Amino acid sequence: MNNEFEEVTAEDFSTISQKKLPHQLIENTLITWGGGGLKGTKYKNLMVKYAGWTRSNSTSYAKDPLQAAIAFNIIRNAFNSCSNADELKMKLEPKR
């Protein structure tokens, strides 16, 4: 699935475009995989956190675009070996 998304760059978070940027496409996929709506948004937030986003859910990715780009690229790469929400969660969830 990785090939479906371009690599996310820090500049993406300060770019205005009529076409969806790679991180927006990844977010949409995560929300869909998570069940859509509020449930999907919670899932997306959790996956981004698992991938390395350390700020709150309400903090704009533009506040730390490098950290955001790294987190989204981790998710992008994880999509290669995952075909559903549960597999992705298992892959990204911190090991205890």
C-alpha positions as CSV (number, residue, x, y, z in Angstrom):
1,M,0.0,0.0,0.0
2,N,3.0,2.3,0.5
3,N,3.2,2.9,-3.2
4,E,-0.2,4.6,-3.0
5,F,1.2,7.5,-1.0
6,E,4.1,9.9,-1.8
7,E,6.7,10.4,0.9
8,V,5.6,13.0,3.5
9,T,7.9,16.0,3.9
10,A,8.0,18.7,6.6
11,E,7.1,21.3,3.9
12,D,3.8,19.5,3.3
13,F,2.5,20.9,6.6
14,S,2.9,24.5,5.5
15,T,1.7,23.9,1.9
16,I,-1.7,25.0,0.6
17,S,-2.9,22.8,-2.3
18,Q,-6.1,22.0,-4.0
19,K,-5.0,18.3,-4.2
20,K,-4.7,16.3,-1.1
21,L,-1.2,16.1,0.3
22,P,0.3,12.7,1.2
23,H,-0.4,13.1,5.0
24,Q,-4.0,14.0,4.3
25,L,-4.4,10.9,2.2
26,I,-2.9,8.8,5.0
27,E,-5.1,10.4,7.5
28,N,-8.2,9.7,5.4
29,T,-7.1,6.0,5.1
30,L,-6.6,5.7,8.8
31,I,-10.0,7.2,9.6
32,T,-11.6,4.8,7.1
33,W,-9.8,1.8,8.6
34,G,-10.8,3.0,12.1
35,G,-14.5,2.9,11.2
36,G,-15.1,6.4,10.1
37,G,-16.4,9.4,12.0
38,L,-15.4,9.9,15.6
39,K,-14.3,6.3,16.0
40,G,-12.1,6.6,12.9
41,T,-10.6,9.9,14.1
42,K,-9.7,8.3,17.5
43,Y,-8.0,5.5,15.7
44,K,-6.1,7.9,13.4
45,N,-4.9,9.9,16.4
46,L,-3.8,6.7,18.2
47,M,-1.8,5.5,15.1
48,V,-0.1,8.8,14.7
49,K,0.8,8.8,18.4
50,Y,2.1,5.2,18.1
51,A,4.2,6.3,15.1
52,G,5.9,9.1,17.1
53,W,3.7,12.2,17.3
54,T,4.3,13.3,20.9
55,R,2.2,16.4,21.0
56,S,-1.5,16.5,21.8
57,N,-4.2,15.6,19.3
58,S,-5.3,19.3,19.1
59,T,-1.8,20.5,18.2
60,S,-1.3,21.4,14.6
61,Y,1.3,19.2,12.8
62,A,2.7,22.5,11.5
63,K,4.0,23.2,15.1
64,D,6.5,20.4,14.6
65,P,6.5,19.5,10.9
66,L,9.6,17.3,11.1
67,Q,8.2,15.1,13.8
68,A,4.9,14.9,12.0
69,A,6.6,13.9,8.7
70,I,8.6,11.2,10.5
71,A,5.4,9.8,12.1
72,F,3.4,9.8,8.9
73,N,6.3,8.1,7.0
74,I,6.4,5.4,9.6
75,I,2.7,4.8,9.0
76,R,3.3,5.0,5.3
77,N,6.0,2.3,5.5
78,A,3.9,0.2,7.9
79,F,1.1,0.1,5.3
80,N,3.4,-2.2,3.2
81,S,2.9,-5.1,5.6
82,C,-0.6,-4.4,6.8
83,S,-4.0,-4.9,5.2
84,N,-6.3,-3.7,7.9
85,A,-6.7,-1.6,11.1
86,D,-5.8,-4.4,13.5
87,E,-2.6,-5.4,11.7
88,L,-1.5,-1.8,11.6
89,K,-2.2,-1.3,15.3
90,M,-0.3,-4.4,16.2
91,K,2.7,-3.2,14.0
92,L,2.8,0.3,15.5
93,E,1.7,-0.3,19.1
94,P,4.7,0.1,21.4
95,K,5.9,-3.2,22.8
96,R,5.6,-3.7,26.5
